[in-house]
Amino acid sequence: MRKIATLIIMLATYIPASVSALGLGAIKLNSNLNQTLDAEIVILSLDPSDINEIKITLASHEAYKKAGVDRTFLLSRLKFNTKVNKKGKPTVYVTTKDPMREPF
C-alpha cells in the first residue's frame, strides 16, 4: 500500500494539473496585407469568467522543431491578448506593432 501511495505522489508531481487544451474557433482577420495585424480567435471551450486564468504565447523553438515547422522571425512579433469580446465570448486578440508585409 505504501508503494502505491508513493507512486501516486510521484505521478502527481510530474503531471501538471492546470494544463488542458483549449478549443479555438476560426480566425477573424480585421486587417489587410501591409497593415498592422489585427485578428481575433474565439475560445470555444472556456467560460468567460476564466479569461484571466489563461496565458497565450507563441510555441517555443523546440516545439516548432519537433513539429517539423520553421519558426520565422516574423512570428516573434505577434502579441497575444485575451479578453471577453462584445458578444460575451472569451477571445484571443493577435496584433503586431509593425505592418505585415508577407502573406501566410
DOKOLGU-211526 format. One record per atom (N, C-alpha, C): residue in one letter; atom name; x negated, y negated, z. Coordinates in nm, 2 decimals. Atoms other than C-alpha are relative to their C-alpha. Layout:
N
MIZA, a, CA, X, Y, Z
...
END
This chain:
104
MIZA, m, N, -0.08, 0.12, 0.00
MIZA, m, CA, 0.00, 0.00, 0.00
MIZA, m, C, -0.09, -0.13, 0.00
MIZA, r, N, 0.09, 0.11, -0.01
MIZA, r, CA, -0.28, -0.23, 0.08
MIZA, r, C, -0.07, -0.03, -0.13
MIZA, k, N, 0.07, 0.01, 0.13
MIZA, k, CA, -0.45, -0.17, -0.26
MIZA, k, C, 0.10, -0.07, -0.10
MIZA, i, N, -0.10, 0.06, 0.09
MIZA, i, CA, -0.12, -0.26, -0.44
MIZA, i, C, 0.02, -0.15, 0.03
MIZA, a, N, -0.01, 0.14, -0.04
MIZA, a, CA, -0.09, -0.58, -0.24
MIZA, a, C, -0.11, -0.09, -0.05
MIZA, t, N, 0.12, 0.07, 0.04
MIZA, t, CA, -0.44, -0.68, -0.32
MIZA, t, C, 0.00, -0.02, -0.16
MIZA, l, N, -0.01, 0.01, 0.14
MIZA, l, CA, -0.38, -0.60, -0.69
MIZA, l, C, 0.10, -0.11, -0.04
MIZA, i, N, -0.10, 0.10, 0.03
MIZA, i, CA, -0.07, -0.82, -0.70
MIZA, i, C, -0.05, -0.14, 0.03
MIZA, i, N, 0.06, 0.13, -0.04
MIZA, i, CA, -0.25, -1.11, -0.53
MIZA, i, C, -0.11, -0.04, -0.11
MIZA, m, N, 0.10, 0.03, 0.10
MIZA, m, CA, -0.54, -1.08, -0.78
MIZA, m, C, 0.07, -0.04, -0.14
MIZA, l, N, -0.07, 0.04, 0.12
MIZA, l, CA, -0.30, -1.08, -1.08
MIZA, l, C, 0.07, -0.13, 0.01
MIZA, a, N, -0.07, 0.12, -0.02
MIZA, a, CA, -0.11, -1.37, -0.94
MIZA, a, C, -0.10, -0.12, -0.02
MIZA, t, N, 0.10, 0.11, 0.01
MIZA, t, CA, -0.43, -1.58, -0.93
MIZA, t, C, -0.05, -0.02, -0.14
MIZA, y, N, 0.05, 0.00, 0.14
MIZA, y, CA, -0.51, -1.50, -1.29
MIZA, y, C, 0.11, -0.04, -0.10
MIZA, i, N, -0.11, 0.03, 0.09
MIZA, i, CA, -0.17, -1.57, -1.44
MIZA, i, C, 0.06, -0.13, 0.04
MIZA, p, N, -0.06, 0.13, -0.04
MIZA, p, CA, -0.07, -1.94, -1.44
MIZA, p, C, 0.15, 0.01, 0.01
MIZA, a, N, -0.14, -0.01, -0.01
MIZA, a, CA, 0.28, -1.97, -1.31
MIZA, a, C, 0.07, -0.11, -0.07
MIZA, s, N, -0.06, 0.12, 0.06
MIZA, s, CA, 0.35, -2.31, -1.47
MIZA, s, C, -0.01, 0.00, -0.15
MIZA, v, N, 0.02, 0.01, 0.15
MIZA, v, CA, 0.27, -2.22, -1.83
MIZA, v, C, 0.11, 0.08, -0.06
MIZA, s, N, -0.10, -0.06, 0.07
MIZA, s, CA, 0.55, -2.15, -2.06
MIZA, s, C, 0.01, -0.07, -0.14
MIZA, a, N, -0.01, 0.05, 0.14
MIZA, a, CA, 0.63, -2.20, -2.43
MIZA, a, C, 0.12, -0.10, -0.01
MIZA, l, N, -0.11, 0.09, 0.02
MIZA, l, CA, 0.85, -2.49, -2.55
MIZA, l, C, 0.05, 0.02, -0.14
MIZA, g, N, -0.06, -0.01, 0.13
MIZA, g, CA, 1.10, -2.46, -2.83
MIZA, g, C, 0.00, -0.15, -0.06
MIZA, l, N, 0.00, 0.13, 0.06
MIZA, l, CA, 1.05, -2.75, -3.07
MIZA, l, C, 0.09, -0.01, -0.13
MIZA, g, N, -0.08, 0.03, 0.12
MIZA, g, CA, 1.28, -2.90, -3.34
MIZA, g, C, -0.09, -0.04, -0.11
MIZA, a, N, 0.07, 0.05, 0.12
MIZA, a, CA, 1.19, -3.03, -3.68
MIZA, a, C, -0.06, -0.14, 0.03
MIZA, i, N, 0.06, 0.13, -0.02
MIZA, i, CA, 0.96, -3.33, -3.70
MIZA, i, C, 0.07, -0.10, -0.08
MIZA, k, N, -0.07, 0.11, 0.07
MIZA, k, CA, 1.13, -3.65, -3.79
MIZA, k, C, -0.11, -0.11, -0.02
MIZA, l, N, 0.10, 0.09, 0.03
MIZA, l, CA, 0.89, -3.88, -3.97
MIZA, l, C, 0.06, -0.14, -0.02
MIZA, n, N, -0.05, 0.14, 0.01
MIZA, n, CA, 0.96, -4.26, -3.93
MIZA, n, C, -0.09, -0.09, -0.07
MIZA, s, N, 0.09, 0.09, 0.07
MIZA, s, CA, 0.67, -4.39, -4.13
MIZA, s, C, -0.04, 0.06, -0.13
MIZA, n, N, 0.05, -0.04, 0.13
MIZA, n, CA, 0.51, -4.36, -4.47
MIZA, n, C, -0.15, 0.01, -0.01
MIZA, l, N, 0.15, 0.00, 0.03
MIZA, l, CA, 0.16, -4.30, -4.61
MIZA, l, C, -0.05, -0.14, 0.00
MIZA, n, N, 0.06, 0.13, -0.02
MIZA, n, CA, -0.07, -4.59, -4.54
MIZA, n, C, 0.06, -0.09, 0.10
MIZA, q, N, -0.05, 0.07, -0.12
MIZA, q, CA, 0.12, -4.69, -4.23
MIZA, q, C, -0.04, 0.08, 0.12
MIZA, t, N, 0.03, -0.08, -0.12
MIZA, t, CA, 0.06, -4.60, -3.87
MIZA, t, C, 0.10, 0.11, 0.02
MIZA, l, N, -0.09, -0.12, -0.01
MIZA, l, CA, 0.21, -4.26, -3.79
MIZA, l, C, 0.10, -0.03, 0.11
MIZA, d, N, -0.11, 0.01, -0.09
MIZA, d, CA, 0.54, -4.27, -3.62
MIZA, d, C, 0.09, 0.12, -0.02
MIZA, a, N, -0.07, -0.12, 0.02
MIZA, a, CA, 0.70, -3.93, -3.57
MIZA, a, C, 0.06, 0.04, 0.13
MIZA, e, N, -0.06, -0.05, -0.12
MIZA, e, CA, 0.93, -3.76, -3.32
MIZA, e, C, 0.04, 0.14, -0.02
MIZA, i, N, -0.03, -0.14, 0.00
MIZA, i, CA, 0.99, -3.40, -3.23
MIZA, i, C, 0.09, 0.03, 0.12
MIZA, v, N, -0.09, -0.03, -0.11
MIZA, v, CA, 1.29, -3.30, -3.01
MIZA, v, C, -0.05, 0.13, 0.06
MIZA, i, N, 0.04, -0.12, -0.07
MIZA, i, CA, 1.20, -3.04, -2.74
MIZA, i, C, 0.13, 0.07, 0.03
MIZA, l, N, -0.13, -0.07, -0.01
MIZA, l, CA, 1.48, -2.79, -2.76
MIZA, l, C, 0.02, 0.08, 0.13
MIZA, s, N, -0.02, -0.08, -0.12
MIZA, s, CA, 1.41, -2.58, -2.45
MIZA, s, C, -0.04, -0.06, 0.13
MIZA, l, N, 0.03, 0.08, -0.12
MIZA, l, CA, 1.36, -2.85, -2.19
MIZA, l, C, 0.11, -0.08, 0.05
MIZA, d, N, -0.11, 0.09, -0.05
MIZA, d, CA, 1.61, -3.01, -1.96
MIZA, d, C, -0.06, -0.14, 0.01
MIZA, p, N, 0.05, 0.14, 0.00
MIZA, p, CA, 1.58, -3.39, -1.99
MIZA, p, C, -0.05, -0.05, 0.13
MIZA, s, N, 0.05, 0.04, -0.13
MIZA, s, CA, 1.53, -3.42, -1.62
MIZA, s, C, -0.15, 0.05, 0.03
MIZA, d, N, 0.14, -0.05, -0.01
MIZA, d, CA, 1.20, -3.23, -1.66
MIZA, d, C, -0.10, -0.06, -0.09
MIZA, i, N, 0.08, 0.06, 0.10
MIZA, i, CA, 1.05, -3.46, -1.92
MIZA, i, C, -0.14, -0.04, 0.06
MIZA, n, N, 0.12, 0.04, -0.06
MIZA, n, CA, 0.79, -3.59, -1.67
MIZA, n, C, -0.09, 0.11, 0.05
MIZA, e, N, 0.08, -0.12, -0.05
MIZA, e, CA, 0.67, -3.24, -1.58
MIZA, e, C, -0.09, 0.06, -0.11
MIZA, i, N, 0.08, -0.07, 0.11
MIZA, i, CA, 0.51, -3.16, -1.92
MIZA, i, C, -0.10, -0.10, -0.05
MIZA, k, N, 0.11, 0.08, 0.07
MIZA, k, CA, 0.19, -3.28, -2.09
MIZA, k, C, -0.02, 0.06, -0.13
MIZA, i, N, 0.02, -0.04, 0.14
MIZA, i, CA, 0.15, -3.26, -2.46
MIZA, i, C, -0.14, -0.05, -0.04
MIZA, t, N, 0.13, 0.03, 0.05
MIZA, t, CA, -0.20, -3.25, -2.60
MIZA, t, C, -0.03, 0.07, -0.13
MIZA, l, N, 0.05, -0.07, 0.12
MIZA, l, CA, -0.38, -3.15, -2.92
MIZA, l, C, -0.08, 0.12, 0.05
MIZA, a, N, 0.07, -0.12, -0.04
MIZA, a, CA, -0.52, -2.80, -2.90
MIZA, a, C, -0.15, -0.02, -0.01
MIZA, s, N, 0.15, 0.01, -0.01
MIZA, s, CA, -0.89, -2.75, -2.82
MIZA, s, C, -0.06, 0.04, -0.13
MIZA, h, N, 0.08, -0.04, 0.11
MIZA, h, CA, -1.16, -2.70, -3.08
MIZA, h, C, 0.00, 0.16, -0.01
MIZA, e, N, 0.01, -0.14, -0.01
MIZA, e, CA, -1.18, -2.34, -2.96
MIZA, e, C, 0.13, 0.07, -0.05
MIZA, a, N, -0.13, -0.05, 0.04
MIZA, a, CA, -0.80, -2.28, -3.02
MIZA, a, C, 0.01, -0.01, -0.15
MIZA, y, N, 0.00, 0.01, 0.15
MIZA, y, CA, -0.83, -2.41, -3.38
MIZA, y, C, -0.09, 0.10, -0.06
MIZA, k, N, 0.09, -0.10, 0.05
MIZA, k, CA, -1.13, -2.19, -3.44
MIZA, k, C, 0.05, 0.14, 0.01
MIZA, k, N, -0.06, -0.13, -0.02
MIZA, k, CA, -0.96, -1.89, -3.30
MIZA, k, C, 0.12, 0.03, -0.10
MIZA, a, N, -0.11, -0.01, 0.10
MIZA, a, CA, -0.66, -1.96, -3.53
MIZA, a, C, -0.05, 0.00, -0.14
MIZA, g, N, 0.05, 0.01, 0.14
MIZA, g, CA, -0.89, -2.00, -3.83
MIZA, g, C, 0.04, -0.12, -0.08
MIZA, v, N, -0.04, 0.13, 0.06
MIZA, v, CA, -0.78, -2.36, -3.89
MIZA, v, C, -0.10, -0.11, 0.03
MIZA, d, N, 0.09, 0.11, -0.02
MIZA, d, CA, -1.00, -2.66, -3.94
MIZA, d, C, 0.07, -0.11, 0.08
MIZA, r, N, -0.05, 0.12, -0.08
MIZA, r, CA, -0.96, -2.94, -3.69
MIZA, r, C, -0.07, -0.12, -0.05
MIZA, t, N, 0.06, 0.12, 0.06
MIZA, t, CA, -1.03, -3.26, -3.88
MIZA, t, C, -0.01, -0.11, 0.11
MIZA, f, N, 0.01, 0.12, -0.09
MIZA, f, CA, -1.14, -3.58, -3.70
MIZA, f, C, 0.13, -0.08, 0.00
MIZA, l, N, -0.12, 0.08, 0.01
MIZA, l, CA, -0.82, -3.74, -3.82
MIZA, l, C, 0.10, 0.04, 0.11
MIZA, l, N, -0.10, -0.05, -0.10
MIZA, l, CA, -0.62, -3.52, -3.58
MIZA, l, C, -0.03, -0.06, 0.14
MIZA, s, N, 0.03, 0.05, -0.13
MIZA, s, CA, -0.81, -3.66, -3.28
MIZA, s, C, 0.05, -0.14, 0.02
MIZA, r, N, -0.06, 0.13, -0.01
MIZA, r, CA, -0.65, -4.00, -3.35
MIZA, r, C, 0.15, 0.00, 0.05
MIZA, l, N, -0.14, -0.02, -0.03
MIZA, l, CA, -0.30, -3.86, -3.27
MIZA, l, C, 0.02, -0.03, 0.15
MIZA, k, N, -0.04, 0.02, -0.14
MIZA, k, CA, -0.14, -3.99, -2.95
MIZA, k, C, 0.14, 0.06, 0.02
MIZA, f, N, -0.12, -0.07, -0.03
MIZA, f, CA, 0.14, -3.80, -2.78
MIZA, f, C, 0.07, -0.06, 0.12
MIZA, n, N, -0.07, 0.05, -0.11
MIZA, n, CA, 0.41, -3.94, -2.55
MIZA, n, C, 0.13, 0.07, 0.01
MIZA, t, N, -0.13, -0.07, -0.02
MIZA, t, CA, 0.71, -3.77, -2.40
MIZA, t, C, 0.10, -0.09, 0.07
MIZA, k, N, -0.11, 0.07, -0.07
MIZA, k, CA, 1.04, -3.93, -2.31
MIZA, k, C, 0.13, 0.05, -0.06
MIZA, v, N, -0.13, -0.03, 0.05
MIZA, v, CA, 1.41, -3.89, -2.35
MIZA, v, C, 0.04, -0.10, -0.10
MIZA, n, N, -0.04, 0.09, 0.11
MIZA, n, CA, 1.54, -4.03, -2.68
MIZA, n, C, 0.14, -0.06, 0.03
MIZA, k, N, -0.12, 0.07, -0.01
MIZA, k, CA, 1.85, -4.25, -2.73
MIZA, k, C, 0.12, 0.10, 0.01
MIZA, k, N, -0.10, -0.10, 0.00
MIZA, k, CA, 2.06, -3.93, -2.77
MIZA, k, C, 0.00, 0.09, 0.13
MIZA, g, N, 0.01, -0.07, -0.12
MIZA, g, CA, 1.95, -3.80, -2.43
MIZA, g, C, -0.08, 0.13, -0.01
MIZA, k, N, 0.08, -0.12, 0.03
MIZA, k, CA, 1.72, -3.53, -2.58
MIZA, k, C, -0.15, -0.03, 0.04
MIZA, p, N, 0.15, 0.01, -0.02
MIZA, p, CA, 1.36, -3.47, -2.45
MIZA, p, C, -0.07, 0.00, -0.13
MIZA, t, N, 0.07, 0.02, 0.13
MIZA, t, CA, 1.13, -3.58, -2.73
MIZA, t, C, -0.15, -0.03, 0.02
MIZA, v, N, 0.14, 0.04, 0.01
MIZA, v, CA, 0.76, -3.59, -2.82
MIZA, v, C, -0.01, -0.10, -0.11
MIZA, y, N, 0.03, 0.11, 0.10
MIZA, y, CA, 0.66, -3.91, -2.99
MIZA, y, C, -0.15, 0.02, -0.04
MIZA, v, N, 0.14, -0.01, 0.05
MIZA, v, CA, 0.34, -3.88, -3.21
MIZA, v, C, -0.03, -0.12, -0.08
MIZA, t, N, 0.03, 0.13, 0.06
MIZA, t, CA, 0.18, -4.20, -3.31
MIZA, t, C, -0.16, -0.01, -0.02
MIZA, t, N, 0.14, 0.04, 0.02
MIZA, t, CA, -0.15, -4.35, -3.43
MIZA, t, C, -0.01, -0.15, 0.00
MIZA, k, N, 0.03, 0.14, 0.01
MIZA, k, CA, -0.31, -4.69, -3.40
MIZA, k, C, -0.03, -0.05, -0.14
MIZA, d, N, 0.05, 0.03, 0.14
MIZA, d, CA, -0.46, -4.68, -3.75
MIZA, d, C, 0.09, 0.06, -0.10
MIZA, p, N, -0.08, -0.06, 0.11
MIZA, p, CA, -0.28, -4.62, -4.08
MIZA, p, C, -0.05, 0.14, -0.04
MIZA, m, N, 0.04, -0.13, 0.05
MIZA, m, CA, -0.27, -4.26, -4.20
MIZA, m, C, -0.01, -0.01, -0.15
MIZA, r, N, 0.03, 0.02, 0.15
MIZA, r, CA, -0.43, -4.26, -4.55
MIZA, r, C, 0.00, 0.14, -0.07
MIZA, e, N, 0.01, -0.13, 0.06
MIZA, e, CA, -0.44, -3.88, -4.60
MIZA, e, C, 0.13, 0.08, 0.02
MIZA, p, N, -0.12, -0.08, -0.02
MIZA, p, CA, -0.12, -3.67, -4.66
MIZA, p, C, -0.04, 0.14, 0.05
MIZA, f, N, 0.02, -0.13, -0.05
MIZA, f, CA, -0.10, -3.34, -4.48
MIZA, f, C, 0.11, 0.09, -0.05
END
